[in-house]
Amino acid sequence: MSAAGGHRGVPHTADLRVEAWGATREECLAQAVRGACEAFLDLTGATVARSRDVLVRAGSDEDLLVALLEEIVYRLDTDGEVPVETELSPVPGGLRAVLGMADAGSLPVTGAVPKAVTLHGLSVVRGADAWTCSVTLDV
């Protein structure tokens, strides 16, 4: 894992598993969003069609990750859009997410679309030099 933020898909039977890291909690969670979207769509060359400003509230860092990804699954399911840019900032009790959305139908499909976020193997950890997180999504 490099000091810069990043993400990777991890092989997982019949599900989508993403590990992400970043210098801050917000960068780590934004990388998890990117990793989840890149697991089923080719985001190369994707452009922002609209911006969504979302307030995500939760009691723990793990709950914030789940709530953020549930918002992504919801937007995909109801509006047919995915974030290609994610800017997160802390607010009392949660996060403010500014999501640069693209039309999912305009992007090449590369994998199974996530349907829900699971709690199995969920983690968000602050390390000495970076934050890491792991999450599994049902597909």
Secondary structure as the mmCIF struct_conf table of DSSP 4:
data_model
#
loop_
_struct_conf.conf_type_id
_struct_conf.id
_struct_conf.beg_label_comp_id
_struct_conf.beg_label_asym_id
_struct_conf.beg_label_seq_id
_struct_conf.end_label_comp_id
_struct_conf.end_label_asym_id
_struct_conf.end_label_seq_id
BEND BEND1 ALA A 3 ALA A 4
STRN STRN1 GLY A 6 VAL A 10
TURN_TY1_P TURN_TY1_P1 THR A 13 ALA A 14
STRN STRN2 ASP A 15 GLY A 22
BEND BEND2 ALA A 23 THR A 24
HELX_RH_AL_P HELX_RH_AL_P1 ARG A 25 GLU A 38
TURN_TY1_P TURN_TY1_P2 ALA A 39 PHE A 40
STRN STRN3 LEU A 41 LEU A 41
TURN_TY1_P TURN_TY1_P3 THR A 44 GLY A 45
STRN STRN4 ARG A 50 ARG A 57
BEND BEND3 GLY A 59 SER A 60
HELX_RH_AL_P HELX_RH_AL_P2 ASP A 61 ASP A 79
STRN STRN5 GLU A 81 VAL A 91
TURN_TY1_P TURN_TY1_P4 PRO A 92 GLY A 93
STRN STRN6 GLY A 94 ASP A 103
HELX_RH_3T_P HELX_RH_3T_P1 ALA A 104 SER A 106
BEND BEND4 LEU A 107 LEU A 107
STRN STRN7 VAL A 109 VAL A 109
BEND BEND5 GLY A 111 GLY A 111
HELX_LH_PP_P HELX_LH_PP_P1 ALA A 112 PRO A 114
STRN STRN8 ALA A 116 VAL A 117
TURN_TY1_P TURN_TY1_P5 HIS A 120 GLY A 121
STRN STRN9 SER A 123 ARG A 126
BEND BEND6 ALA A 128 ASP A 129
STRN STRN10 TRP A 131 ASP A 138
#
